[in-house]
Amino acid sequence: MPENAAAPAVPSAALPDAAQVQRSTLRVLVLTQALGGVGVTTGITVAALLARDLSGSDALAGTAQTGQVVGSAIAAAGIAAATTRAGRRPGLSAAYLIGALGSTVCVLAAVLRVFPLLLVGTVLVGFASAANIQARYAATDLAEPGHRARALSTVVWATTVGAVLGPNLAGPGERLGAVLHIPGLAGPFVIAAVFLLGAAAVMELRLRPDPMLLAKSLRRAQQAAEGGPEPAATSLRGLVDLILARRGLLAAVTGLALSQAVMVAVMVMTPLHMRDGAATLEVIGLVISGHILGMYAFSPVMGYVADRFGRPALLFAGGVVLLVALLLAGTSVAGWSWSLGLGLFLLGIGWSAGSVAASTLVTDQTPLEYRAQVQGVADVVTWVTAALGGAAAGLIVGSAGYGWLSAVSAVFVLGILAAAEVTRRSLATETHSAESSR
């Protein structure tokens, strides 16, 4: 029988042990996140520089990141649809493969010096970014509710290895370009393509059994034993109505989207801010590595805090850290400075807190049968918001400067703080209602 979500209920005794599969799933996800992290971040580090080189405009430099974010939004919807039909593996492995193709297109764009072709390539690279983000949800499919944040954060943490290494490959990638007789800024995309191919291969060959399909099979077996009906599928409008009807879920999606948008807008323009101060690619790579270290290395801590003290508290703390990061980065001089390095590091920390907290909230508050679809909608909203932020970032820096970008971003952080308070009140109301009904 083919492995798909529409398979009939199987007796629970005939199904694999969920705890054992969860451990295997986390090992596979850790490896793919490391490989995918190298692939995605190696290209991100030089994308804006290559866009400025090909377009000749600072204002258009941010469009490379915007293209990647647009691709991520498209991919998020596709991965969610594939997950609902056939589980996590097919959509994630295909997205990594498309990302590798996109990196190759970026190399071709640099060689031919065709700016629109670069944008096409970055859109395709965005598929790999979406895979790295969506993979975190695969860690929660079989996790116990009280350990979901820690399971999710373990996968996010795994990106540290690749994500910190990736930006530091910008310099070697430039030298690789010289060896291959292609532009120096194309070299990092060659490295990216190789690592993304590796991520696709590991995901396709090793994520078996599929955690989402097993979770659904276990749920169907439980429903069959209890005699309960299986919920019907819902439309996109139904998913949107579901999100809008749950204040806590809507606030979680908002917090997730704004955390991503603020982080993307500042991160993508930082290499230009540094390059304008004559910083080398090696120094730029070091700063971006510090930023990405903040994004991923402390994820297990974030997961523990979310499970121990609550998701809303972590989301609020993430917003506060983002405000401090924007103050430090926004007041830094062009080039290298300690305030810029620390600001970018804290920008990563704030994003990590917001992402872990909000992602877990989205998972907690969505029924299993709709979970992959709602997660996909949440990520589409997140990437579209980030795309708008990336596009606006280039315009703001080109017309007013890097400091104003941080000031504008701080306004949106206030929305994250508000979302944290809404989720806190929503969860408190649910807890009170549950206790009153006993």
N, C-alpha and C positions, 0 to 999 in steps of 0.2 A: 504493500500500500504506500503511495507517495506521501512524503512528510508535508502535511499542510494543515492549516487551522480548521478546515472543515471536516476533519476526520471524526468518526463517531466516538462516543465515550468509550474509554478503555478501563477495565477494572483497575483500581488503584494498586492492587497487589502486583499487576503486570507491568507497572511503570517503573522507570529507573528511580533510584533514591534521590530525592530533591537536594538534600544536603551535599551529597557527593557530586552531583552535577553542578551545583552552585560553586563548589571549590574549583572544579575543572573550568567552569565558565570564567571565573575571575582570573585564573592563570592565562587563559587565551586572551582575554580582554587586556590584561596588563601588557602582554607582548605586542598586540596590535596597536595599543595606544602609544607605546614607545616608538615603534616604527613609524606610525602615522604622525606622531609629534615631530619627528625629524623632518619628514616630508613636507608637512604643512608650514612649519616655522622657518625652515631654510628659505623657502620662497617668499614668505611674508617679509622677512628682513630686508630684502632688496627690491620688493615689488614697487614701492613708491618711488625709489630711486630710478628704476628702469622706466617707469611711466613718465617721470619728469624728463629723463634723457630722450625718450622717443617723442614726447609731445612738445617739449621745450617750454612747459608751463608748470609753475608751482600749483596753480589752482586745479590742474588736471591730475596732479600726482596722486591725490586721494582716490581717484576713480579706480585704480588698480585694486585697492582694498574693497572698494564698493562693489566691483565686479565679483570679487571672491565672496562677499557677503550675500550678494544677489544669488549666486550659484548655490550657496549654502541654504538659502530660503527655498529655492526650487527643489534642492535635494532633500530637505527635511520633509517636505510633503510626499515626495516619491518614496523615501525610506519608510515613512509611516504607513503608506498604502501597502508597500511590499510586506512590511512586518505584520499587518493585519491579515493579509492573505496567506503568507508562507513563513512567518517567523522572522527573527532578527537577521539571520545569516545572509540571505540573498541580497537584501537591500544594502547592507553594510559593505559586503565584499565588492558589489558592483560600484558603489560610491567611491571606494578607494581606487578601484581600477580607472574610473573616469577621472579622478584627481591626477593619477599618473599621466593620463593622456593630456590633461590640461597643462601640466608642467612641461611636457614636450612641445605643446603649442606655444608656450611662453618662450622657449628656446628659439623656436622658429621665428617668432615675432621679433626677437632681439637680433637675430641674424639678418632678417629681411628689413628690419627697421620699420615695421608696420604697427603703429600704435593701436588701431582697432583690433588687430589680431591678438595683441597682448591682452586686451580686455576679454576677448573670447576665451583665451587661455585661463585667465584668472577666474572667470565664471566656472569653468570646469574644475579648477583647483578647489573651488568652494565646495564641491561635492565631497572631497576628502575631509574638509573642515567639518561638514555636517556629520559625516560618519564618526569622526572623533567625538563629537558632542553627543550624538545619539547613542553611541556605544555605552555611555554611562548609565543609560536607562536599562540596558540589558543586564547590568549587575543587580538590579532591583527586582527582576522578574520572580526569582525564587528566594529572595531574602526575606527573613522574618521582619515584620513591620518595625519592631524596635531596633533593628540593625540596618535598615534601608540606607540611612544617611552614610553609615560607615562603609557599606558595600559600594555605594555610588562613589564615595570619596576615594576609595582604594583605586578604582579605575581612573578617576581624575588624577590622582597622585602619580600613576604610572606614566602619564604624559611627561612628567618632569624629566625623565632620562632623555627622551628624544627632543623635548621642547627646549631644554637648556643647551643640548648639543647642537641643535639645528642652527640657531643664529650664529654660533661660533664657526659654522662651516661656510659662512659668507666669504670670509677671507680666503680659505682654501678653495672654495668654489670659484672665486675670481681667478686664482692661479690655474685651476683646472680648465677654465675657459681659454686661457692662453695656450695651454697644452693642446686643446681640441681645436684651436684656431677659430674660436667663436668669441663674441663679446664677453668681457669679464663678468658683467651682470647676468649673463645667461648661464654661467657655470653652476651657480647654486640651484637652478631649476633642474639641471641634469641630475644632481645628487637627490633632489626631491623626488624625481620620477622613480629612481631606483628604490628608495625606501617605501614609497607608496605602493609599488608593485609587491614588495615584500609583505606589507600589511594586508593587501587583498588576498594574497596566497594563504597566509596564516588564518585569516578569518574564514575563508571558504573551506579549507581543509580540516581545521581543528575545532570550530564551534559546533560540536556535535555531541549529544543531542542539543537541539535548539532550545534555549531557556524559555522563550516566550511560548513556544508550542507545548513544552512540558507543563508550564504553569497553567495553560488553558486546559490541557488534558486532566490535570489534577483537579481543576475547578469543575470540569464536566463530571468527573467521577464522583466528586462530593455532591454535586447537584443531583446526580442520578440516585445516589444513596439516600438523599434527603427528600427526593421526589419533587424538587423545585424546578420550574421552567427555565430554560436557557434564554437569556436576554437576546432580543433581536438586534441586528446591526442598525446603526443610525447614520443619517446623512451628515454632510458638512454643516448644514444649517442646524441640525440637531446637536452636533458637537459644540458649535458656537453658543447655542441656547444653554447647553449644559454648563459651559464655562461662565456665562453671564449670570446664570441662576445661582451660582455658588460664589458668594463674595470673597471667601478665602482663596478659592481657586483663581478667580479673576485677579486678585491682588498678587498672588504668587506669579502668575504669568507676567504681570506688569513689572514686578521686581526683577524677574529674570531678564526681560527685554531691556529694561533701563540699565541694568548692570552691564550687560553685553555692549549696549550702544555707547556708554560712557567710556568703557575700556577700549573699544575699537577706535573711537574717534581720536583719543589721545595717543594711543600706541602707534597708529599708522602714520601720524604726522611727526612723531618724535625723531625718526631718522633724518627727516628733512631739517628739523630744528638743529640737530647736531651737525649735519653736513654743512649747513650755512655757517657754522662756527669752525669749519675746517677739521672736524673729527674724522678719523679714518674708519674704514669698514670694520676693522678689528675692534675699535672702541665702541662703535655703534652696536656691533654684535654682542659685546660684553654687557652693555646697558640693557639691550633687549633680552639677553639671557637672564639678567637679574630680575627683570619684569616677569618673565615666564616662570622663573623659579618661584616667585611670589604667587603666581597663578596656581601652580600645581603641587609644589613640594610640601605645603602645609595642609593639603586636603584631608589627610587622616585626622588631623586635629580638628578641622572644621566638621568632619563627620561625627566625631565624638561629641563636640559641643552641641551640634544639632540634635543628636539622640539624647544627650544628657540634660541640656538646658532648654531645648525647644528650638524649632526652626525659625520662628519670628524673631527671637532674640539674636540669633546669628545673622539674619538678614539686616536687622537694624545696625548691628555692629559693623557689618560690611559697608553700609552707607556712610557711617562715620569715618571709617578708614579711607574711603574714597574721597571724602571732602579734604582730609589732611593731604592725601596724595596730590590732589589737584592744586592745592595751595603751594606745595613744594615745587611741583613741575612747572606750574604757571608763572612762577616768579624767577625761574632759572634763566641764565644767560644762554645764548646760542653756543653750541659746542658741547663740551663736557663740563659738568659741575657735580659736586656731591649732592646738591639738592635735587637735581634732575635724576640722578641715579637712585636716590632714596625714594623720590616721588614715584618713579616707575615701578620700583619694587613694591611699594605700598599700593599702587594701583592694581598690581596683580593680587595682593593679599585681599583687598576689598572685593575684587571680582570673585575670587575663590569663595569667600564667605557668602556672597550673594548668590552665586551660581549653585553651590551645594545646598544652601537653605531653600532656595526657590524651587530647584529641580525636585528635591525631596517632597516639598509641599505639593507640587503638581501631581507626583506619583501617589502620595498619601490620600489625596482627596478625589481620586478618580477611580471608579470601579474597574476591575481587571479587564472586563470585556471591551471597554472603551479606552483603555489606558494608552495603548500604542497610538491610537488616533489623536487623542487629546495631547499627548506628548508631541506628536508631529505638528499639531496646530500651534502649540506653545512655542516650538522651535521656529516655525515659519514666522510667527509674530516677532520673535526675538531677532531673527536674521534680517527681516524687513526693517525693523527699527534700527538695527546696527548699520544696515546699508544706508539709510537716511543719515545716520550720524556720521558715517565715513564720508559721504558726499558733502555734507555740510562742513565737515572739518577742513577739507581742502579749500573751500570758499572762504571760511573764516580766517584761516591762517594766511591765505593769499591776499586778503583785503585788510585784515586788522592785526594779525600776528598770533603767535603761539599762546601768549598769555591770555588773550581773549577767548581762545578755544577752551582753556581750563575754566575760565569764569562762566561761560555759557554751560559747560558740562555740569558745573556745580548746581545749577538750577534744577537739572534733571535728577541729580542725586536726592534732592528733596522728595521727589516722587518715590524713590526707593524707601526712604524713611517712612513715608505715609503708607506704602504698601505693607511694610513690616507691622505697623500698628493695626492695620485692617485685619491682617492674618491673625494677629494675637487676639483681637476681640472676637473674631469668627471662631477660633478654636475654643476660646473660653465659653462662648455661647453654646457650642456643640457639647462641650464637657458638662456644662450645667444642665442642658436638656437631657443628656444621657443619665445623669444622676437623678434627675427629677422623675424620670420614667421608671426607675427601679422600684 
